[in-house]
Amino acid sequence: MGKSLRAALFSCVLLMCLSVPSLAQTCGTFTFSSNQIYATCSDLPQLDSFLHWNYHPSNMTADIAFRRTGTTTSNWVVWALNPTGQQMQGSQALLAFHDSTGTPTAYTTSIDTMSPTMQRGNLSFGVQNIRAEYSNNEMIIFATLQLNANLISTNQVWQVGTMTGTTFNSHAMDPANRASVGTINFATGTTVAGSAPSNSKKNVHGVLNAVSWGILMPTGIMIARYVKVFKVANPAWFYLHVACQSSAYVVGVAGWGTGLKLGSDSPGIKYEKHRNIGITLFCLATLQIFAMLLRPKPDHKYRLYWNIYHHSIGYATIILSIINVYEGLDILDPEKKWKRAYSGVLIFLGATAAVLEAVTWLIVIRRKKTVSSDKYTNGTNGYGA
């Protein structure tokens, strides 16, 4: 019994000794099946991924091997370079998956939209000898990259998603997927991990901007256009308009500030279109605030030009606001009900505006007729011609 116990203990110790190195395995301890040797490697911080490479400064090429463990035959994996930012959109990607025959396949694809088709295509730099290898639930992409001066040190992005038949499904938006970004310097052999901001901060940013630019601003314009037609609402409509637009501006500035904070917390992760529209909106809204301070009296000779300026910027702000809210929803990728809810708000505002527009024109036309009738009557002292 004692010998059996000792044998069992010895077996357990031996098993632990064998398993611990495998659990602690890093890119430096990995051996490729065809005995390739890479001088540099990096344990990527997300999605159980690793990158190996040899850089050749004489011709600015890099032989790379991207590995992703825990991959099934129904997964696709991507490793990409993106000089424009640390996000998948705009990246130049190497894609690997199992084709319809079950064969590991790899090719290049440019990812230009939030919902790419992942079709085969050339990149902005040369790629040779690209192939995929799959074994032991690990997908490996091999390739030789023809780099240029801008790509020696740049952003890298990697992702994993699922497939339905031959259709590439969108990758998950879990924290690991959002944070699978970083920078790489092929020459020095250094990599720096990026980070994705927390969903709570993004949610605050999204709600503030949706309420400000997407709801309060259009409501303020509707007040100015439709409420002032009722004589009883004068001058209350003006103060309501100012209060609504001022509140929208204050909330919008808070939303803009949270956007700046999100950017500083995740350097390199940029959504160029969303950011540029946001900056434009902030500038236009600030101009509107100054317009209120410089508002001439109704009978002033420059009042016509001020009206054109004020209305043009106002409507441009609304159009850009709606576009940017949808851009933000695409980036945040919340449950579809949130996009439907915002679309419902816009439909409600649009329907209300259509009804009020009709009422406004009826009132205006009726008043013109009344004024014309009064002029005719007063012009003939109340008697017919």
C-alpha positions in Angstrom: 0.0 0.0 0.0 2.9 2.3 0.8 4.5 1.6 -2.6 1.3 2.3 -4.4 0.9 5.6 -2.5 4.5 6.6 -3.3 3.9 5.7 -7.0 0.7 7.8 -7.1 2.4 10.8 -5.5 5.4 10.5 -7.9 3.0 10.3 -10.9 1.1 13.5 -9.7 4.4 15.4 -9.2 5.6 14.3 -12.7 2.3 15.3 -14.2 2.5 18.7 -12.6 6.1 19.2 -13.8 5.1 18.4 -17.3 1.9 20.6 -17.3 3.3 23.8 -15.6 5.8 24.6 -18.5 3.0 24.2 -21.0 0.7 26.5 -19.1 3.5 29.1 -18.8 4.5 28.8 -22.4 5.3 32.1 -24.1 6.2 32.9 -27.7 9.9 32.3 -26.9 9.4 28.7 -26.0 7.3 27.8 -29.1 8.7 25.5 -31.8 7.2 25.6 -35.3 6.5 22.3 -37.0 8.8 23.2 -40.0 11.5 24.5 -37.6 11.3 28.1 -38.6 13.3 30.4 -36.4 12.3 34.0 -35.6 14.6 36.4 -33.9 11.8 38.4 -32.3 8.4 37.6 -30.9 5.8 39.2 -28.7 3.1 37.7 -26.5 0.1 39.8 -27.6 -2.0 40.8 -24.5 -5.4 39.8 -25.8 -7.1 36.9 -27.5 -4.4 34.2 -26.8 -2.3 35.5 -29.7 1.4 35.7 -30.5 3.5 37.4 -33.2 6.9 36.2 -34.4 9.1 38.0 -36.9 12.4 38.5 -38.6 13.2 42.0 -39.9 15.6 42.5 -42.8 16.7 46.2 -42.9 18.6 45.8 -46.2 15.4 45.4 -48.2 12.8 46.5 -45.5 11.0 43.2 -45.4 9.7 41.2 -42.5 8.9 37.5 -42.3 6.1 37.2 -39.8 4.1 34.4 -38.1 0.9 35.3 -36.3 -0.5 32.6 -34.0 -3.8 32.3 -32.3 -4.4 29.4 -29.9 -7.9 28.1 -28.9 -9.1 28.4 -32.5 -11.7 26.1 -34.0 -12.4 25.2 -37.6 -15.3 27.6 -37.6 -13.2 30.6 -36.6 -11.5 33.2 -38.7 -8.5 35.1 -37.4 -6.9 38.4 -38.6 -3.7 40.2 -38.0 -3.3 43.6 -39.6 -1.3 46.8 -39.8 -3.2 50.1 -39.7 -1.2 53.3 -40.1 -4.3 55.4 -39.6 -5.2 54.3 -36.1 -5.6 51.4 -33.6 -8.9 50.0 -35.0 -9.8 47.4 -37.4 -11.5 49.8 -39.8 -9.0 51.1 -42.3 -6.5 48.3 -41.6 -4.5 46.2 -44.1 -5.2 42.6 -43.0 -4.0 39.1 -43.3 -6.9 36.7 -42.9 -6.9 33.0 -42.2 -9.8 30.5 -42.0 -11.0 27.1 -43.1 -12.5 27.1 -46.6 -15.5 25.1 -47.7 -13.3 22.0 -48.2 -11.9 22.3 -44.6 -8.5 23.5 -45.8 -6.7 26.2 -43.9 -6.6 29.2 -46.2 -5.0 32.7 -45.9 -5.1 35.8 -48.1 -4.9 39.6 -47.8 -8.0 41.9 -47.4 -8.5 45.6 -46.9 -11.0 46.4 -44.1 -12.6 49.6 -45.1 -16.0 49.5 -43.3 -17.5 48.5 -39.9 -19.0 45.5 -41.6 -16.5 44.2 -44.1 -17.1 41.3 -46.5 -13.5 40.1 -46.0 -13.0 39.5 -49.7 -9.6 38.8 -51.2 -7.8 42.0 -52.3 -4.4 43.7 -52.5 -3.0 45.8 -49.7 -1.2 49.1 -49.7 2.1 47.2 -49.2 3.4 44.0 -50.8 2.7 40.6 -49.2 4.4 37.4 -50.4 4.4 33.7 -49.4 1.2 34.0 -47.4 -0.2 30.8 -46.1 -2.1 29.3 -43.1 -1.4 26.3 -40.9 -3.7 24.7 -38.4 -3.1 22.1 -35.8 -3.9 21.5 -32.2 -6.6 24.2 -32.2 -4.0 26.8 -33.3 -4.1 28.9 -36.4 -0.9 30.3 -37.8 -0.5 32.9 -40.6 2.8 33.0 -42.3 3.8 35.8 -44.7 6.6 38.1 -45.9 5.8 41.8 -45.8 7.3 44.5 -48.0 7.4 47.4 -45.6 8.1 51.1 -46.1 9.4 53.9 -43.9 5.9 54.5 -42.5 5.3 50.9 -41.6 8.5 50.1 -39.8 6.8 51.5 -36.7 3.0 51.5 -36.8 -0.2 50.2 -35.3 -1.1 46.5 -35.3 -4.6 45.0 -34.8 -5.7 41.4 -34.4 -9.1 39.8 -34.1 -11.0 36.5 -34.1 -14.5 35.8 -35.1 -16.8 33.0 -36.2 -18.1 31.7 -39.5 -21.4 30.5 -40.7 -20.7 28.3 -43.7 -18.6 30.6 -45.9 -20.0 33.8 -44.3 -17.7 35.8 -42.0 -19.6 36.9 -38.9 -18.7 40.1 -37.1 -16.3 39.6 -34.2 -17.5 40.0 -30.6 -17.3 43.4 -28.9 -16.1 42.0 -25.6 -13.4 43.9 -23.7 -10.6 41.6 -25.1 -11.8 42.2 -28.6 -11.9 45.9 -28.1 -8.4 46.0 -26.6 -6.7 43.8 -29.2 -4.7 46.7 -30.5 -1.2 48.1 -30.1 1.9 49.3 -31.8 4.8 47.4 -33.3 8.3 48.5 -34.3 9.8 45.8 -36.6 13.3 47.3 -36.4 13.7 47.5 -32.6 11.5 44.5 -31.8 9.2 46.4 -29.4 5.5 46.2 -29.1 3.2 48.4 -26.9 -0.3 47.2 -26.0 -3.2 49.5 -26.6 -6.3 49.7 -24.5 -10.0 50.1 -25.0 -12.0 52.4 -22.8 -14.6 50.9 -20.6 -18.2 50.5 -21.8 -19.5 52.7 -19.0 -17.5 55.7 -20.2 -18.6 55.1 -23.7 -22.2 54.9 -22.6 -22.0 58.2 -20.8 -20.4 59.8 -23.9 -23.1 58.3 -26.1 -26.0 59.3 -23.9 -24.8 62.9 -23.4 -24.3 63.5 -27.1 -27.5 61.7 -28.2 -29.6 63.9 -25.8 -27.7 67.1 -26.7 -27.1 67.0 -30.4 -29.7 64.4 -31.3 -32.8 65.5 -29.3 -32.5 68.9 -27.6 -31.0 70.7 -30.6 -33.8 69.6 -33.1 -36.4 70.4 -30.4 -35.0 73.9 -30.0 -35.2 74.5 -33.7 -38.8 73.3 -33.8 -39.7 75.7 -31.0 -38.2 78.6 -32.9 -39.9 77.7 -36.2 -43.4 76.6 -35.1 -44.2 78.0 -31.6 -43.5 81.6 -32.5 -46.3 81.6 -35.1 -48.8 81.7 -32.3 -49.1 85.3 -31.0 -49.9 84.1 -27.5 -46.5 82.4 -27.3 -44.6 85.7 -28.0 -42.0 86.3 -26.6 -42.1 83.0 -24.5 -41.0 81.0 -27.6 -37.8 82.9 -27.8 -36.8 82.2 -24.2 -37.8 78.5 -24.6 -35.7 78.4 -27.8 -32.7 79.9 -26.0 -33.1 77.7 -23.0 -33.3 74.5 -25.1 -30.3 75.4 -27.3 -28.2 76.6 -24.3 -29.0 73.3 -22.4 -28.1 71.3 -25.5 -24.8 73.2 -25.8 -23.9 72.6 -22.2 -24.7 68.9 -22.4 -23.0 68.7 -25.7 -19.8 70.2 -24.3 -19.9 67.6 -21.5 -20.3 64.9 -24.1 -17.4 66.4 -26.1 -15.3 66.4 -23.0 -16.0 62.8 -22.3 -15.0 62.0 -25.9 -11.6 63.8 -25.3 -11.2 61.8 -22.2 -11.9 58.5 -24.0 -9.3 59.5 -26.6 -6.6 60.3 -24.0 -7.4 57.0 -22.1 -6.8 55.0 -25.3 -4.1 56.6 -27.4 -4.1 55.5 -31.0 -7.7 54.2 -31.0 -9.3 56.7 -33.3 -12.6 56.9 -35.1 -11.7 59.6 -37.6 -15.1 60.3 -39.1 -16.9 60.4 -35.7 -14.2 62.6 -34.2 -14.1 65.0 -37.1 -17.8 65.5 -37.2 -17.8 66.0 -33.4 -15.2 68.7 -33.7 -17.2 70.4 -36.4 -20.4 70.2 -34.4 -18.7 71.8 -31.4 -17.4 74.7 -33.6 -20.8 75.3 -35.2 -22.6 75.2 -31.9 -20.1 77.7 -30.4 -20.7 80.0 -33.4 -24.4 79.8 -32.7 -23.8 80.9 -29.1 -21.8 83.9 -30.4 -24.7 84.6 -32.8 -27.1 85.0 -29.9 -24.8 87.6 -28.3 -24.5 89.5 -31.6 -28.1 89.3 -32.6 -29.3 92.6 -34.2 -32.7 94.0 -33.7 -35.5 92.9 -36.0 -35.4 96.2 -38.0 -31.6 96.4 -38.3 -30.3 96.5 -41.8 -28.0 93.5 -41.1 -30.8 91.4 -39.6 -31.5 89.5 -42.9 -27.8 88.4 -43.2 -27.9 87.4 -39.5 -31.0 85.3 -40.1 -29.3 83.5 -43.1 -26.2 82.8 -41.0 -28.1 81.7 -38.0 -30.5 79.4 -39.9 -27.9 77.9 -42.1 -25.6 76.9 -39.3 -28.5 75.7 -37.2 -29.8 73.3 -39.9 -26.3 72.1 -40.7 -25.7 71.4 -37.0 -28.9 69.3 -36.9 -28.0 67.2 -40.0 -24.4 66.6 -38.8 -25.8 65.8 -35.3 -28.0 63.0 -36.5 -25.3 61.6 -38.7 -22.8 61.5 -35.8 -25.2 60.0 -33.4 -25.6 57.0 -35.8 -21.9 56.9 -36.2 -21.5 56.7 -32.5 -24.1 53.9 -32.2 -22.2 51.9 -34.8 -19.0 52.3 -32.9 -20.5 51.6 -29.5 -22.4 48.7 -31.0 -25.1 48.4 -28.3 -28.2 46.3 -28.5 -30.2 47.1 -31.6 -33.1 48.4 -29.4 -31.0 51.5 -28.7 -30.7 52.4 -32.4 -34.4 51.6 -32.9 -35.2 53.9 -29.9 -33.3 56.8 -31.3 -34.8 56.2 -34.7 -38.2 56.2 -33.0 -37.4 59.6 -31.4 -36.4 61.0 -34.8 -39.6 59.7 -36.5 -41.7 61.3 -33.7 -39.9 64.6 -34.1 -40.2 64.4 -37.9 -43.9 63.6 -37.8 -44.5 66.4 -35.2 -42.6 68.8 -37.4 -44.6 67.8 -40.5 -47.9 68.5 -38.7 -46.7 71.8 -37.2 -45.4 72.8 -40.6 -48.8 72.4 -42.1 -50.5 74.2 -39.2 -47.9 77.1 -39.6 -48.6 77.6 -43.2 -52.4 77.5 -42.7 -52.0 80.2 -40.0 -49.7 82.3 -42.2 -51.9 82.1 -45.2 -55.0 83.0 -43.2 -53.3 86.0 -41.7 -52.2 87.2 -45.1 -55.8 87.0 -46.3 -57.0 88.9 -43.2 -54.4 91.6 -43.7 -55.3 92.0 -47.4 -59.0 92.2 -46.5 -58.3 94.9 -43.9 -56.2 96.9 -46.3 -59.0 96.8 -48.9 -61.7 97.8 -46.4 -59.6 100.6 -44.9 -58.7 101.9 -48.3 -62.3 102.4 -49.3 -63.5 103.7 -45.9 -65.6 100.6 -45.5 -67.6 101.0 -48.7 -67.5 99.2 -52.0 -65.8 100.6 -55.0 
